[in-house]
């Protein structure tokens, strides 16, 4: 009966409040094309350059070298690049003396995203519901009755899925070895920590990485942090285990899988699992203190990869353009798996998903990474088929990366929406009509400050469809009803689908999440005529992708563009 509930809601007191746009989650307009040549984007690029230079000059970004690239899935070269070299680097004796798009950085935990992209190349999400123990023999342990019932003391590995590990919902330890305070136990006894017995002392992970057996010995001794799928908690150890599972699925070593399935196919000439020639990289201070040459061993899938700004842009572009993965797999992957306590931050596999209001909601799918004096960020906007990357080397690199990334996102996301709207004006706005002695049908498409294309007028067989909709939805005030068209992802070479979001429900101001929520997703197909929704629209396209006609499919008519 949800359809009836939706209709009832749509008819409630539509004159009582101002109509507020309530779009579907997703793009308001088709993704922009030829971004690097778009006049509006070029002006925004100048503004972004100015803001970054100001941040360097006023000390907001001190003691770092960094690179920024903005890219589109529809162009082979990046649309924007900015590079800054810190003074000590310019006169340094190790590494490059000037940052450019080919300079190598460590990318830290963005390596997790590369690992999951490798999973996507083999069908990806189909593994998410499988227990990881199916592919990692060490996890196929037989618990005695005490262990099996002691869920506080023992991880129940038969319950842990690949998807839970990928989205940090396995409830397991963050790391085994690196950063463990137990290596300092003799000193920390003076600060309230107890002495450690020989059995409790860690034997690897400090001076050298843990071998596989040592790693699992430590993992089995660790208590669960949480129940599985309880709430997300970050885990590097989980991605080490995912690396083992991937090796089992493909019967190959992680380094070979990475090279054969990502680095070579995408021609990522400055990307590698282990440290390249230091002459290609930016290295603050020296190779040791910067952790440029720090080895992660079997934790490589969680954080070991090296890459350059250009290669990072190519990597992001490959995700958005489905270069190595079926589009349906990409769509499933680019979704939240769970939420956090922040209404603006969700978690995927391993996406860190930020929600921006610009003023409509835009979700930025990101992954950040830190290792030593290196920090990195990759952000993708599926709404715009575009993204950006930030790579930093130097002091306080994590905070600097966050500062730069937010600055870029705050400028970039609204501009991408505006570029998309301007291009949509050229492609779709106008009047579409068929008229004759006994037939008079037309639709006028415009765009304003709201989300999506606006159906300004709609006549079918000489009948005003707005009047019809007002009658069907019990609305008496014409200003309280609106129709906006958003892309729905359905497209062929000569046709593109849009969903008509019919606004007839005012959202009362100053209300809570129940009364004040947007229910367009529920009400979209509430009005159906002979099994075709009134929300279904389709544009016919010419060779350039410009609209030649529109079809309101429920009315079984195609109207040519005048």
Buried (B, 14 or more C-beta within 10 A) or exposed (E): EEEEEBBEBBBEEBEEBEBBBBBBBBBBBBBBBEBBEBEBBEEBBEEBBEBBEEBBEEEBBEBBBBBBBBBBBBBEBBBBBBBBBBEEBEEBEBBBEEBBBBBBBBBBBBBBBBBBBBBBBBEBBEBBEBBBBBBBEBBEBEBEEEBEEEBEEBBBBBBBBBBBBBBBBBBBBBBBBBEBEBBEBEEBEEEEBEEBEEEEEBEBBBEEBBEEEBBBBBBBEBEBBEBBBBBBBBBBBBBBBBBBBBBBBBEBEBBEBBBBBBBEEBEBEBBBBEBBEBEBBBBBBBBEEBBBBBEBBBBBBBBBBBBBBBBBBBBBBBBBBBBBBEEEBBEBBBBBBBEBEEEEBBBBBBBBBBBBEBEBBBBBBBBBBBBBBBBBBBBBBBBBBBBBBBBBBBBBBBEBBBBBBBBBBEBBBBBBBBBBBBBBBEBBBBBBBEEEEEEBBBBBBBBEEBBBBBBBEBBBEEEEBBEBBBEBBBBEEEEBBBBBBBBBEEBEEEEBBBBBBBBBBBBBEEEEEEEEEBBBEBBBBBBEEEEBBBBBBBBBBEEEBBBBBBBBBBBEBBBEBE
